[in-house]
Amino acid sequence: MALMGRKPSRRIVAAIVAVGLLWMIRTMLPGLNKPSRKSLTRDIGAQLVSELSARAENKNNEALVPDETCGAYFAALKAAEPLWWNNYRENSESFSDEYEAENLRLILERVRVYETCLAQNALPAQIADLDARMFPFIRLGEFPTFTSGDLQKHYDGGNVPLMGQRDTFKFRYDCEQSWLTNWNRLCLKSSAANSRGIVMSFPDSHVSLAIRLIKVLAHQQNLLPIQVVHKGDLSLESQKQISEALPQGQHLWFVDVSPMLHKTFISDFHTYRNKWLATIFSTFTEIVFIDADAISLLPMKNYFDLPEYKESGTLFFKDRAFAHKFDFPYCVPAWKSLQPTSFETKYLGRKRTIDISLMLSSNPTTEQIIIQTLFVGHQRHHMDSGLLVVHKSKHLMALLTGIFINLAPNLSKCTHGDKESFWLAFLLSGHDYKFHPTIASALGKVNEYNEICSVQLGHTTTTGNLLWFNSGFRVCKFSDGIDYDWDGYKKDELHDKYSSIDDAREYYQSMIKIDSAILPDVFVNPWGGGFTDLCIGYTYCARVTENDGQIVKFSEEEVDRLQEIGSVWMKATDVELTYFNT
């Protein structure tokens, strides 16, 4: 052989070492289920505050270098608990609220220390072992499976398509780099030509909504590529339906991320929790995530130009400002306890942003007002996550933090779905984020009581233009909604207005007429409707009175555009969304 007698090249040796390290990590991962492993450990940060202070005094108060601080932290952590790992649901069937809160406090400390030390290039040399403990739900060195929108091309095993192009590349995982570095490197290369893209995630039952949205995007001449992210739970039949409806020229990929998820944790990602998989494991560096039932009047690419996104690399939108309080007394104290610890503030420069925001008395920002409303007013609803914009390569660690706080069994009960977990994850991880300043609105036609009642939740600009809304274009988004309502809480109202259930069904399935938005002053006129209202309780009402709240009348051009887009949405498919069979 031509190579006999030669010394192997450094690249070959490195490859052999990398394969060996990956094999070691994969053989170690099954042991993560063992009862002997612990996530709740001794408070290492508190222990190190005194130890490092003494060490600094011995060095005549000379500042500790990052390698010393980071090295001391992870060495002490391993000494205290050699098999530590970040298990957000440790002993979930038996532990108390206090146990989970303390466990999460230590997990978030470790996550923030990890991120700071990574940025300072001061993580321990055994990075693969550290990553396996830090992110136990991720299978290191594994990759998604990509299927083209026409279902003709399939790539796996590190073969990654270039978004917006007809080519692929082979990605090689570098075991000497962190998983975050590897994943950001893969995303940067995959999206080199199209760094920005639209990301979706939905169950089989919502395929009809996804088809309607895709048809609307085509009508708007969308040029951004789309990734539909799932964990092997989007059926081939659903993918075929989307493929057959896909407009010519629209780049779309199905991304199955199940190979990247550890089997111990994969079942934790279901329903709305799949949104974390979509935002993290899509391969764009900048994303607009949109729910299948949402419609944007603003071209999707334009969200990246809004000032909030330019300033922070994020754009979040407000939810209906209900007066609902938290169902459990532990929620607010638990979240507050997840702020940076004294070790982090003293040695890593972290700030306790919640405490700082609560001390402000004048000129608070939109974000600070929301913090005060949650932590002082205990108000539960703040964010509508039907559309959000994130510079993923800047905020990947904040998104990963969201998994820990949204999937923890007790803390997850504190919020409705994933919504508040997004902005709280950014807040608790120390990442900048911005909310659009305008409050949420009810969309439709104003009635004689200066009120709009509808299922559609709208988001307008500060000048009154409609950006996007959720719940589709039908009066009731569920085709079987009337079957419940006809004999439900408001049956008398329906029976007075319609002579038969079929007449009422026709109204429920008709296209809503939108010419206005009402932005209520909730301190004077709280949101009404909900649980006992029409469309199985999905109808909400916003009202204005003199000098309180605002009615926005859309221009004739905007109303015509809504009618045009609505017609595209209504005609996109004959398949309907049902409530009782989803």
Secondary structure, DSSP 8 states (H G I E B T S, - for coil): -TTTT----HHHHHHHHHHHHHHHHHHHGGGGGSTT--SS---HHHHHHHHHHHHHHHTTT----HHHHHHHHHHHHHHH-TT----TTTTTTT--HHHHHHHHHHHHHHHHHHHHHHHTT-S-S-HHHHHHHH-TTB-TT---EEEETTS--EE-TTEEE-TTSS-EEE----TTS-HHHHHHHHHHHHTSS--EEEEE---GGGHHHHHHHHHHHHHTT--S-EEEEESS-S-HHHHHHHHHH--TT--EEEEE-GGGB-TTTGGG--GGGHHHHHHHHSS-SEEEEE-TT-EESS-GGGGGGSHHHHHHSEEEEE------B-SSTTHHHHHHHTS--HHHHHHS----HHHHHHH--SS--HHHHHHHHHHTT-B---EEEEEEEEEHHHHHHHHHHHHHHHHSTTGGGGSSTTHHHHHHHHHHHT----B-SS--EEEE---TTSEEEES-EEEE-TTS-EEEEES-SBSSS-TTHHHHHTTSTTHHHHHHH-SSHHHHHHHHTSB----EEEE--TTTS--EESTTSHHHHT-EEEE-BTTBSEEEE--HHHHHHHHHHHHHHHHS-S----STT-
